[in-house]
C-alpha cells in the first residue's frame, strides 16, 4: 500500500483519467508519474489518489463508466 493512504480513495465504477497539463504522482496500489498526455484506466474499487509533483500545476479530467 501507499505511504499516502490518507489521500487515497476508490470508486464503485471504472474511471478513465486523462492528464491535460503538468505532472502529478498517481498514488495508491501503484505509484507512478502521471503527466500531460497520459491516460489511465482505473478499475472499480482500485485504491488511488493524486499528489502534487514538485509543486507543479496539474489539470486533467476523469470519466466514470457506470454499468
N, C-alpha and C positions, 0 to 999 in steps of 0.2 A: 504494500500500500504506500501511498504518497506521504511525504512529510507535511503536505498541505491539506490534510484531511478535513480541517475545519472550513475550508473554502470549496470543497468538492460537493457534488450533488449527482443525482441521476434523474432520468425522465422515464415515464411509462411507455414511451414511443421512440422509434428510431428518429435520429436527428442528423441532418446534413449541416455541417458548419463550414462556412466559406470565409477565408481571411481576405479582406479587401485592401487594407493598408497597414503597414507596420509589422511588428512581431510580438508574440507573446509565448508563454510556455503553457502547453497543454499538460495539466496535472491529473492525477488520479491513478487508475490501474496501470496506465502507461504515461511516462513523462517524455515530452518531445517538443522541439521548437515548432511553432505554428506561425507561418509567415505569409505575407501577401502572395496571393495566387494559389495557396494551398486549399484543399477541400478534404474534409474528414467526415466519414460516416460513423456516427456514434450509435452503437446498438442500444436498444432499450435496456434499462437497468444497469448500464455501464457507468461506473463512477468516474466523474471527470470534473474539471474546472479549468479556469484560465487565470494566469498570473502574469503581471507586467514583466517585460523583458528590458532590463536596464533603463527603467522609467520611460521607455519608448511609447509613443502614442500607438494605439491599435484600434482598428474598426473592422467589423465583419458582421455577418448575419447568420441566422440559423433557420432551417426549415424543419418542422416536425411533421412526421408522417403517421397519421392515425390509421389503424387497420380497419 
